Structures are given as C-alpha cells and as structure tokens.
Amino acid sequence: MDTINLISSLMTIGFGLFGFVAPRYTASALDLEPTTSTMGLSEMRASVGGLFVIAGCAAIWLDQPLGYAMLGFAFAGAALGRAISLILDKPPVRKVLIFGGIECALAVVFLYLNL
C-alpha cells in the first residue's frame, strides 16, 4: 500500500510537472494552444501544474491516508468534469478517454487504498 501510494503520488507530481515547466507542450497536448493571450499558459502552470505538484508532494510529506485520499478526490473531480464535458461539449473522445481514464484509475487507487 505504501509503495502504491508513493508511486501514484510521484505520477501526480510528474504529470503536474508537465504543466508547470512545459505549459506550451501541455496546452498543445490538450488542444489548448494560446491564440490571443498567454493567460492560458499561466493557467497551465497553476491548475494543471503547480496544483498537482504541490498536492503530490504534500501527500508524500504528510504520509497519511487522508492526504492520499484527497488526491483521489481531486482526480475523481477531474474525471467527473471530463465525463460531463464528453456529454455537453463533445471534445475529442479518444483524448477524453485517455486522460479521463488515467484520472479515474488514480482516483480509484488513492480512494480504495486510503479510505
């Protein structure tokens, strides 16, 4: 359990680092290239990057089940947002299933192991 929490937290940090240090690459991968403003890059660094880097680091530092569970809730919220977007916004299905699948899997792992 401890090993899986650590690996999943490191994955969270790793995914966050893409948004944090490579916001243009991340925006491009998510079909969110900035066109009229660089505010999108700021959003990548903040919500896709720094948020997950710090949350993953905090879970490892605290090393408590509820800390890891909170990561699970965050990923569950992201997966839910993608599912609703799939219905309402009609984004590219393949990308939604890939990214949403990763988020859903991490939510299940964190919540199952820590609640």
Rosetta constraint file for C-alpha pairs under 8 A:
AtomPair CA 1 CA 5 HARMONIC 6.14 0.50
AtomPair CA 1 CA 113 HARMONIC 6.63 0.50
AtomPair CA 2 CA 6 HARMONIC 6.13 0.50
AtomPair CA 3 CA 7 HARMONIC 6.10 0.50
AtomPair CA 4 CA 8 HARMONIC 5.94 0.50
AtomPair CA 5 CA 9 HARMONIC 5.97 0.50
AtomPair CA 5 CA 68 HARMONIC 6.92 0.50
AtomPair CA 5 CA 110 HARMONIC 6.86 0.50
AtomPair CA 5 CA 113 HARMONIC 7.92 0.50
AtomPair CA 6 CA 10 HARMONIC 6.09 0.50
AtomPair CA 6 CA 60 HARMONIC 6.66 0.50
AtomPair CA 7 CA 11 HARMONIC 6.17 0.50
AtomPair CA 8 CA 12 HARMONIC 6.25 0.50
AtomPair CA 8 CA 106 HARMONIC 6.89 0.50
AtomPair CA 8 CA 109 HARMONIC 7.98 0.50
AtomPair CA 8 CA 110 HARMONIC 7.72 0.50
AtomPair CA 9 CA 13 HARMONIC 6.26 0.50
AtomPair CA 9 CA 56 HARMONIC 4.94 0.50
AtomPair CA 9 CA 57 HARMONIC 7.35 0.50
AtomPair CA 9 CA 59 HARMONIC 7.12 0.50
AtomPair CA 9 CA 60 HARMONIC 6.86 0.50
AtomPair CA 9 CA 68 HARMONIC 7.79 0.50
AtomPair CA 10 CA 14 HARMONIC 5.99 0.50
AtomPair CA 10 CA 56 HARMONIC 6.70 0.50
AtomPair CA 11 CA 15 HARMONIC 6.07 0.50
AtomPair CA 12 CA 16 HARMONIC 6.10 0.50
AtomPair CA 12 CA 52 HARMONIC 6.07 0.50
AtomPair CA 12 CA 53 HARMONIC 6.76 0.50
AtomPair CA 12 CA 56 HARMONIC 5.71 0.50
AtomPair CA 13 CA 17 HARMONIC 6.05 0.50
AtomPair CA 13 CA 52 HARMONIC 5.93 0.50
AtomPair CA 13 CA 53 HARMONIC 4.32 0.50
AtomPair CA 13 CA 54 HARMONIC 7.47 0.50
AtomPair CA 13 CA 55 HARMONIC 7.85 0.50
AtomPair CA 13 CA 56 HARMONIC 5.35 0.50
AtomPair CA 13 CA 57 HARMONIC 6.98 0.50
AtomPair CA 14 CA 18 HARMONIC 6.79 0.50
AtomPair CA 14 CA 53 HARMONIC 7.36 0.50
AtomPair CA 15 CA 19 HARMONIC 7.20 0.50
AtomPair CA 15 CA 49 HARMONIC 7.50 0.50
AtomPair CA 15 CA 52 HARMONIC 7.59 0.50
AtomPair CA 15 CA 53 HARMONIC 7.93 0.50
AtomPair CA 16 CA 20 HARMONIC 6.09 0.50
AtomPair CA 16 CA 48 HARMONIC 5.90 0.50
AtomPair CA 16 CA 49 HARMONIC 4.04 0.50
AtomPair CA 16 CA 50 HARMONIC 6.31 0.50
AtomPair CA 16 CA 51 HARMONIC 7.27 0.50
AtomPair CA 16 CA 52 HARMONIC 4.93 0.50
AtomPair CA 16 CA 53 HARMONIC 5.02 0.50
AtomPair CA 17 CA 21 HARMONIC 5.73 0.50
AtomPair CA 17 CA 22 HARMONIC 7.45 0.50
AtomPair CA 17 CA 49 HARMONIC 5.60 0.50
AtomPair CA 17 CA 50 HARMONIC 7.36 0.50
AtomPair CA 17 CA 53 HARMONIC 6.34 0.50
AtomPair CA 18 CA 22 HARMONIC 5.13 0.50
AtomPair CA 18 CA 23 HARMONIC 6.69 0.50
AtomPair CA 18 CA 25 HARMONIC 7.64 0.50
AtomPair CA 18 CA 26 HARMONIC 6.19 0.50
AtomPair CA 18 CA 49 HARMONIC 6.57 0.50
AtomPair CA 19 CA 23 HARMONIC 4.65 0.50
AtomPair CA 19 CA 25 HARMONIC 7.90 0.50
AtomPair CA 19 CA 26 HARMONIC 5.52 0.50
AtomPair CA 19 CA 27 HARMONIC 7.87 0.50
AtomPair CA 19 CA 44 HARMONIC 5.19 0.50
AtomPair CA 19 CA 45 HARMONIC 5.16 0.50
AtomPair CA 19 CA 46 HARMONIC 7.89 0.50
AtomPair CA 19 CA 48 HARMONIC 5.24 0.50
AtomPair CA 19 CA 49 HARMONIC 4.06 0.50
AtomPair CA 19 CA 50 HARMONIC 7.55 0.50
AtomPair CA 20 CA 44 HARMONIC 6.73 0.50
AtomPair CA 20 CA 45 HARMONIC 4.18 0.50
AtomPair CA 20 CA 46 HARMONIC 7.04 0.50
AtomPair CA 20 CA 48 HARMONIC 7.17 0.50
AtomPair CA 20 CA 49 HARMONIC 4.01 0.50
AtomPair CA 20 CA 50 HARMONIC 5.64 0.50
AtomPair CA 21 CA 45 HARMONIC 7.13 0.50
AtomPair CA 21 CA 49 HARMONIC 7.69 0.50
AtomPair CA 22 CA 26 HARMONIC 6.23 0.50
AtomPair CA 23 CA 27 HARMONIC 5.87 0.50
AtomPair CA 23 CA 41 HARMONIC 5.51 0.50
AtomPair CA 23 CA 42 HARMONIC 7.91 0.50
AtomPair CA 23 CA 44 HARMONIC 5.42 0.50
AtomPair CA 23 CA 45 HARMONIC 6.01 0.50
AtomPair CA 24 CA 28 HARMONIC 6.08 0.50
AtomPair CA 24 CA 33 HARMONIC 6.96 0.50
AtomPair CA 24 CA 41 HARMONIC 6.60 0.50
AtomPair CA 25 CA 29 HARMONIC 6.15 0.50
AtomPair CA 26 CA 30 HARMONIC 6.19 0.50
AtomPair CA 26 CA 44 HARMONIC 7.37 0.50
AtomPair CA 27 CA 31 HARMONIC 6.01 0.50
AtomPair CA 27 CA 32 HARMONIC 4.57 0.50
AtomPair CA 27 CA 33 HARMONIC 5.12 0.50
AtomPair CA 27 CA 34 HARMONIC 7.62 0.50
AtomPair CA 27 CA 40 HARMONIC 7.92 0.50
AtomPair CA 27 CA 41 HARMONIC 7.42 0.50
AtomPair CA 27 CA 44 HARMONIC 7.01 0.50
AtomPair CA 28 CA 32 HARMONIC 5.68 0.50
AtomPair CA 28 CA 33 HARMONIC 5.16 0.50
AtomPair CA 30 CA 95 HARMONIC 7.89 0.50
AtomPair CA 32 CA 40 HARMONIC 7.75 0.50
AtomPair CA 33 CA 40 HARMONIC 7.79 0.50
AtomPair CA 34 CA 38 HARMONIC 5.98 0.50
AtomPair CA 34 CA 39 HARMONIC 7.77 0.50
AtomPair CA 34 CA 40 HARMONIC 5.91 0.50
AtomPair CA 34 CA 41 HARMONIC 7.19 0.50
AtomPair CA 38 CA 42 HARMONIC 6.84 0.50
AtomPair CA 39 CA 43 HARMONIC 6.31 0.50
AtomPair CA 40 CA 44 HARMONIC 6.19 0.50
AtomPair CA 41 CA 45 HARMONIC 6.28 0.50
AtomPair CA 42 CA 46 HARMONIC 6.15 0.50
AtomPair CA 43 CA 47 HARMONIC 5.72 0.50
AtomPair CA 43 CA 48 HARMONIC 7.16 0.50
AtomPair CA 44 CA 48 HARMONIC 4.92 0.50
AtomPair CA 44 CA 49 HARMONIC 5.95 0.50
AtomPair CA 45 CA 49 HARMONIC 4.60 0.50
AtomPair CA 45 CA 50 HARMONIC 5.83 0.50
AtomPair CA 46 CA 50 HARMONIC 4.96 0.50
AtomPair CA 46 CA 51 HARMONIC 6.01 0.50
AtomPair CA 47 CA 51 HARMONIC 5.30 0.50
AtomPair CA 47 CA 52 HARMONIC 7.46 0.50
AtomPair CA 48 CA 52 HARMONIC 6.62 0.50
AtomPair CA 49 CA 53 HARMONIC 6.19 0.50
AtomPair CA 50 CA 54 HARMONIC 5.96 0.50
AtomPair CA 51 CA 55 HARMONIC 6.03 0.50
AtomPair CA 52 CA 56 HARMONIC 5.87 0.50
AtomPair CA 53 CA 57 HARMONIC 6.17 0.50
AtomPair CA 54 CA 58 HARMONIC 5.90 0.50
AtomPair CA 55 CA 59 HARMONIC 6.18 0.50
AtomPair CA 55 CA 71 HARMONIC 7.01 0.50
AtomPair CA 56 CA 60 HARMONIC 6.40 0.50
AtomPair CA 56 CA 71 HARMONIC 7.30 0.50
AtomPair CA 57 CA 61 HARMONIC 6.05 0.50
AtomPair CA 58 CA 62 HARMONIC 5.88 0.50
AtomPair CA 58 CA 67 HARMONIC 7.50 0.50
AtomPair CA 59 CA 63 HARMONIC 5.73 0.50
AtomPair CA 59 CA 64 HARMONIC 7.12 0.50
AtomPair CA 59 CA 67 HARMONIC 4.88 0.50
AtomPair CA 59 CA 68 HARMONIC 5.40 0.50
AtomPair CA 59 CA 71 HARMONIC 7.64 0.50
AtomPair CA 60 CA 68 HARMONIC 7.89 0.50
AtomPair CA 62 CA 67 HARMONIC 6.64 0.50
AtomPair CA 63 CA 67 HARMONIC 6.86 0.50
AtomPair CA 63 CA 68 HARMONIC 7.53 0.50
AtomPair CA 64 CA 68 HARMONIC 6.65 0.50
AtomPair CA 65 CA 69 HARMONIC 6.04 0.50
AtomPair CA 65 CA 113 HARMONIC 7.95 0.50
AtomPair CA 65 CA 114 HARMONIC 4.74 0.50
AtomPair CA 65 CA 115 HARMONIC 7.08 0.50
AtomPair CA 66 CA 70 HARMONIC 6.05 0.50
AtomPair CA 66 CA 114 HARMONIC 6.54 0.50
AtomPair CA 66 CA 115 HARMONIC 7.36 0.50
AtomPair CA 67 CA 71 HARMONIC 6.87 0.50
AtomPair CA 68 CA 72 HARMONIC 6.62 0.50
AtomPair CA 68 CA 110 HARMONIC 5.87 0.50
AtomPair CA 68 CA 111 HARMONIC 7.68 0.50
AtomPair CA 68 CA 114 HARMONIC 6.58 0.50
AtomPair CA 69 CA 73 HARMONIC 6.32 0.50
AtomPair CA 69 CA 110 HARMONIC 5.30 0.50
AtomPair CA 69 CA 111 HARMONIC 5.06 0.50
AtomPair CA 69 CA 114 HARMONIC 5.51 0.50
AtomPair CA 69 CA 115 HARMONIC 6.69 0.50
AtomPair CA 70 CA 74 HARMONIC 6.20 0.50
AtomPair CA 71 CA 75 HARMONIC 6.24 0.50
AtomPair CA 71 CA 107 HARMONIC 7.23 0.50
AtomPair CA 71 CA 110 HARMONIC 6.72 0.50
AtomPair CA 72 CA 76 HARMONIC 6.03 0.50
AtomPair CA 72 CA 106 HARMONIC 6.44 0.50
AtomPair CA 72 CA 107 HARMONIC 3.99 0.50
AtomPair CA 72 CA 108 HARMONIC 6.76 0.50
AtomPair CA 72 CA 109 HARMONIC 7.30 0.50
AtomPair CA 72 CA 110 HARMONIC 4.69 0.50
AtomPair CA 72 CA 111 HARMONIC 5.23 0.50
AtomPair CA 73 CA 77 HARMONIC 6.14 0.50
AtomPair CA 73 CA 107 HARMONIC 6.35 0.50
AtomPair CA 73 CA 111 HARMONIC 7.31 0.50
AtomPair CA 74 CA 78 HARMONIC 6.36 0.50
AtomPair CA 74 CA 107 HARMONIC 7.51 0.50
AtomPair CA 75 CA 79 HARMONIC 6.13 0.50
AtomPair CA 75 CA 103 HARMONIC 5.09 0.50
AtomPair CA 75 CA 104 HARMONIC 6.52 0.50
AtomPair CA 75 CA 106 HARMONIC 6.54 0.50
AtomPair CA 75 CA 107 HARMONIC 5.01 0.50
AtomPair CA 76 CA 80 HARMONIC 6.07 0.50
AtomPair CA 76 CA 103 HARMONIC 6.73 0.50
AtomPair CA 76 CA 104 HARMONIC 6.04 0.50
AtomPair CA 76 CA 107 HARMONIC 5.15 0.50
AtomPair CA 76 CA 108 HARMONIC 7.94 0.50
AtomPair CA 77 CA 81 HARMONIC 6.12 0.50
AtomPair CA 78 CA 82 HARMONIC 6.30 0.50
AtomPair CA 78 CA 100 HARMONIC 7.47 0.50
AtomPair CA 78 CA 103 HARMONIC 6.66 0.50
AtomPair CA 79 CA 83 HARMONIC 6.22 0.50
AtomPair CA 79 CA 100 HARMONIC 5.02 0.50
AtomPair CA 79 CA 101 HARMONIC 7.52 0.50
AtomPair CA 79 CA 103 HARMONIC 5.53 0.50
AtomPair CA 79 CA 104 HARMONIC 5.59 0.50
AtomPair CA 80 CA 84 HARMONIC 6.23 0.50
AtomPair CA 81 CA 85 HARMONIC 6.06 0.50
AtomPair CA 82 CA 86 HARMONIC 6.05 0.50
AtomPair CA 82 CA 96 HARMONIC 6.43 0.50
AtomPair CA 82 CA 100 HARMONIC 6.14 0.50
AtomPair CA 83 CA 87 HARMONIC 6.63 0.50
AtomPair CA 83 CA 96 HARMONIC 7.93 0.50
AtomPair CA 83 CA 100 HARMONIC 7.58 0.50
AtomPair CA 84 CA 88 HARMONIC 6.12 0.50
AtomPair CA 84 CA 89 HARMONIC 7.96 0.50
AtomPair CA 85 CA 89 HARMONIC 4.94 0.50
AtomPair CA 85 CA 90 HARMONIC 6.67 0.50
AtomPair CA 85 CA 91 HARMONIC 7.08 0.50
AtomPair CA 86 CA 90 HARMONIC 5.11 0.50
AtomPair CA 86 CA 91 HARMONIC 5.99 0.50
AtomPair CA 86 CA 93 HARMONIC 7.07 0.50
AtomPair CA 86 CA 96 HARMONIC 7.18 0.50
AtomPair CA 91 CA 96 HARMONIC 7.11 0.50
AtomPair CA 92 CA 96 HARMONIC 6.36 0.50
AtomPair CA 93 CA 97 HARMONIC 6.05 0.50
AtomPair CA 94 CA 98 HARMONIC 6.20 0.50
AtomPair CA 95 CA 99 HARMONIC 6.02 0.50
AtomPair CA 95 CA 100 HARMONIC 7.97 0.50
AtomPair CA 96 CA 100 HARMONIC 5.41 0.50
AtomPair CA 96 CA 101 HARMONIC 7.81 0.50
AtomPair CA 97 CA 101 HARMONIC 5.45 0.50
AtomPair CA 98 CA 102 HARMONIC 6.35 0.50
AtomPair CA 99 CA 103 HARMONIC 6.29 0.50
AtomPair CA 100 CA 104 HARMONIC 5.91 0.50
AtomPair CA 101 CA 105 HARMONIC 5.99 0.50
AtomPair CA 102 CA 106 HARMONIC 6.17 0.50
AtomPair CA 103 CA 107 HARMONIC 6.08 0.50
AtomPair CA 104 CA 108 HARMONIC 6.19 0.50
AtomPair CA 105 CA 109 HARMONIC 6.21 0.50
AtomPair CA 106 CA 110 HARMONIC 6.05 0.50
AtomPair CA 107 CA 111 HARMONIC 5.94 0.50
AtomPair CA 108 CA 112 HARMONIC 5.64 0.50
AtomPair CA 109 CA 113 HARMONIC 6.00 0.50
AtomPair CA 110 CA 114 HARMONIC 6.01 0.50
AtomPair CA 111 CA 115 HARMONIC 5.65 0.50
